Amino acid sequence: MKKYIISRLKIIIMNECYICKKPISGRYYVDVFDHKMCEHHHNNDVVHCSSCTGFTTKENPLSDGRYLCSICMGLTLKPGDSIEPVTATVIKALNKAGFDDLRQEDITIKVVSAQKLAEIARFPSINLNNKGITLSSVSLKGIFGGQKKFNHEIFMLEYLNKIEFAGALAHEMLHAWQLQNEISMSPKYTEGLCNMGAYLMWNTLGSSLTRIYLKNLHESPDPIYGDGFREIYTMYEAWGWKELIENVRANKLH
């Protein structure tokens, strides 16, 4: 899931800088929270938060090179933190929407480093846009081996805030759901439906961060993730969850 950063340059008479707390006179930059920053700081001691794109300083970067603002850091799931409350919330929301055959007992979720995620995904190097990956396997059970048993492993990037984690996890769970239901769609529709999982969570959760993530979904220029989401979202607006899921199950979307 990708993010796109836009900084706006404006002229003002007086304002307080979010970074140095001094009055601003002249040009300044504005972030997604409407925080204002002196032009002097731009490209010097300030970067964009790797999660929400708000302004933050270059102090205390994560080991993989990400920077988190105070808002995101305060909500971060750190190594060793329980992810069960977030996982249960995501499963409940997806089940309620109509993905009712997603069961928590069939899914193992592990939080790993960016380096480990790159190794699992077989990327040549760390890709910080990659928040998760799903690996699924199937076995046959029953006396005659005719019933399929699916097992899904979802690997999530560490140090995501709970809001971003919930959306990214819902995205990955819908990859598992598509594999489990043997759904065959184009990459654009596959990722578009998964991004509908992220949309569901961010449209449900109450946070100042959700509008940022939803805006990224709706405005992403990516031809797969962005165009795919917008096309599936248009179908959702016309049909609702029930009919959308029925058409996906029937492999009517290509």
N, C-alpha and C positions, 0 to 999 in steps of 0.2 A: 504494500500500500504506500503510495507516494505522496509527498507534500510539496507544495510550491509556494515560495516566499516572495512577497511583494512588500517593499518598503516605500512609503510615500514621502516625498520631499515637499515641505511647505515653507512659507514665509510668515513669521509672526512678530509681534512687538514684545510681549512678555509672557513667559510660561516657565514653569519649574521643570528642570531636567529630571527624568526618572532615575538616571544613573548618579549624577553628582549632586542633585537636589539644589542646584543653583539656578537663578533666573536665566531664561534663554532670551537672547536678543539676536535675531537673525534667522538663519535657516535651521530646520530641525527635521527629524525623522519620527514617524508614528508607527507603532506596532499594532498587532491585532487586538490588543486590549486598550488601544488609544493612549498608551504610554508615550510620552514625548521625550526625545533625546537630542542633545546638542549635536550638531553636525560633526564636531570635533571627535566625538567618541566612535563614530561610524568607521568601521574597518580598523579601529585601533584596539580598544580594550573591551569592546562589546561584540557579542555574536547573537545569532538567533537560537532560541531554545530548540533542541532537536526534536522535541515533541509537539509543542504548540506554536512555535515560530516567534513567540514573544521575545523581547529583549532580555538578555542576561549577560553577566560578565564572563570573562574567560577563566575565572577562578574555579578550582576543583572540577576539572573535566573527568568524565568517567574513563575507565581504562581503555575503552574502545574508541575514544575520541569524541563522544557525544557531550553536549553541554545541556543541562537542565535548569530552567528558571526555578525560582522559589515556589511558585504555584505547583508546577509539575513534580518537583522534588518532594513536596509535602504529601503528595498522593502516590508516590512511587511504591511499587511492589519490589522490595529488596530481596536478595537471596535469603532464603530461610523463612520469609513471610508466607503465611497460609494463603493459597489462592482459592480455597474451597468456597468462600462466600461469593466471590466474583463468578466462579465457574457455575455455581448453582443458579445464580441470577441469569446468566447467559442461557443455560439449558432451559430454564423455566420460560424465558421470553421466546425462544425458538420453538419450543413445544406448543406454547399458546398460539403462536402465529400459524401453526399447521405442520411444522416439521416434527411431528409427534413420535416418530420412531427413532429419534436421537436419544440414546440412553447414556447416562453418565458412566455406568459400569462398563460400557464398551469402549470408553475413551480414556487413555492415559495422557496426562498433560505434564510436561516437564519444562521448567524455566532454565534456559541455558545462556551462555555468553554469545556475543556476536561472532566470535571465532568458531565456536562449536556449531552455531547455526549455519555458518558458511560451509563448514565441513559436511554437515548433514545434507545441505542443499547442493553440494559439490560445486560451489562457487569458487573461482580462482582466488578471490580475496573477500574481505568483509564488505557486505553491502548493508548499510544502516537503514536503507529503505525497507529491508526485509524484516518484518516483525514476527513472522511465524512460518512454520512449514508443517504439512501433514503427511504422514506415512501410514498407509493402510495395508492390511493383509487379510486374506480370507482363507478359512479352512472349512472342511466339510464335516458335519456331525450327524448323529442319528445312526440307527442300525444299518442302513444302507448308504450312508454318507450322502444323502440327498439334500440336506439342509445346510445352507451356508452360514458360517459364523464369521462376522467381521470384527476385527480389532483395529483400532485407530490409535496412533501415537501422534500427539501434537506437541511440537517444540516451540516455545515462545521465548522471545528475546527478553532478557532480564532488564530491570530498571525501567519498565514502562509504567506510566501512571495508571491507576485503576480504570480510568475512563477509556484511555487508549487501549489498554489491555483487553477490556470487555469487547470493544469493537473488533479488534484484531482476532480475538479468540472466536467470536461469532463467525467471522470470515472463514477461519480455518475449519470450524465445525461444519460449515456448509460445504466445504470440500469433502469432508468425511461423509456427509449425508449424500452427496451426489455419487460418490464411489459406492456407497452401500446400496443405493437404489439403482445402480448401473445406468446413470444418466449420461447421455452422450450429447454434448453441445459443443459449439465452437469455443475456442479460448475466450473470446470476447463475452459470450453469454455465461460461460462457466465462471469467470471472474466477476462479471456483472452481478450474478446471483449471489455470489459470496459477499460482495460489497453491500448487497441488500441486508445481509446479516449485520454488518457494521452499522448500516443506516438504522436498522431496527433498534439496536442498543443505544446509539447516540441520540435517537429521536425519543427514547424512553427515559434515559437517565437525566437527572437534573444537575447541570454543572455549567459553569462559565466556559468550559472547554468544548462542550458538545457543538456549539454553533460553529466553532473553528473547524472541527473535524467534518461536520456536515457540509460546510462550505467547500472544503477540499474535495469531498466526494462529488458534489454537484459541478464543480468547476475544473476538475482535473482534465488536462489536455491529453492524457495518455489514451492512445487508440484502443487499448484493451480494457484497462481498469476504468478509465473515465467514460469512454463511449459505451462500453458494455454496461456500466452502472446506469447511465442515463436511459438507455434503451429498455433495460429491464424495469427501471423505475417507472417509465411511461406505461408499461404493461401493468404494473402494480397499481398505478393510479386509475387505470381503466377497469381492472378486474378485481382488485383486492387480493389479499394473501391467498384465500381459498382457491380461486380460479387460477391464479398464477402458478401455485404449487401443483394443481391438477394437470395443467398443461406441461409443466416441467416433467412430472412423473410419466406422462404419456409420450415423452420425447417429441413434443410438437414444436419445440424451439430449436433452431439450428444455427 
